[in-house]
């Protein structure tokens, strides 16, 4: 089933809109309901602390290196991380779909 260019543009716009509003859920919503990452909670129960340098990330804890750790930086980190994630998923999907066609 072929998709038209208009349908693809609509899908990409919807994905972009979700990425842009992601800080509302990841920052504001999490604060409202008191959400904490399950692995952070498990580490706290076990008395473990984060080991620096164990895992590398371009955006540790969704912050943008070099910017002050405020709401704007955190929001920008969420959006950039979302764009990177969407690109990775789309790339994997494109590669798999081309492999299946062969």
N, C-alpha and C positions, 0 to 999 in steps of 0.2 A: 504494500500500500504506500504510494508516494504521497509525500506531504508537500504542500505548496510553499512558496517563499513567504507568503503572507502568514501562514500558520507557524512557520519557523520563527518569523519576526515576533509574532504575538507570544510565542512560548519564551523566547529570549527576553522579551520585555517583562513578562510575568516573573521570570527567574530574577532579573535585575531588580525589580520592585521588591521582591522578597528579601534579597540580599541587602538592599538599602534599609529596609525596616527591621532587619535582624537585631540591631542593637536594642530596639524596644523590648524584644523578648529576652535577649541574653543579658541585658544590664538592668533595665527598668523593671521588667517582669520578674526577674530573679530576685531583685531586692524586695519587691512587693510581697512575694510569697515566701521569702526567706530561703530560697533554694541555694544549696551548696553542692558542688561536684561530689558524686559518690566516692570517687577515689580519694579526694581530699578528706572526706569524713572518715573513711576507712583508715587512712594514714594517721589521722588524729587519734582514733581509738587505739591504734597499735603503737602510738607514740613515735611515729616516724616523721622525719623532716625531709623537705625537698632537697635533693642532692643537685648542687649546681654543676652544670656541664655534662650531666649524664645523658640528657636528650637535648639536641639542638633544635631550635625553632626560630624562624625569622621573626615571629611575633609571639614571644613568650607571654603567656597569660593574656593574649589578645592585645598587648600594648605595642605601640610603634616605637622602636628604639630611637632615642634622640629627642622625643617629644615628652613633655611633662605628663605624668600619669594622672590625667584628669578625664572627665567624661568624654570630651571631644576626641582625645587620643585613643581611648578605649573603643569608642564608636567606630573610629576610622580603622582600628585594628580588626574589629568584627567584619566590617565591610570588605576590607582587603582580603582577609582570610576566607570570607565567603566567595569572593571572586576567584581566588586561587582554587578553592575546593570545587567550584562549579566547572572551572576550566579543566581540572584533572578528570572529573567525572565525564565531561563531554568528550575529552580526548580518548579515554578508555572506551567509551561507547562507540565512537567513530572507528577506532581500531578494531574492536570486536565485530562491528557490523560489516566492515570490509573483509575481515577474515571469514565470516559466515557466508558472504556472497561468493567467495571463491570456492 
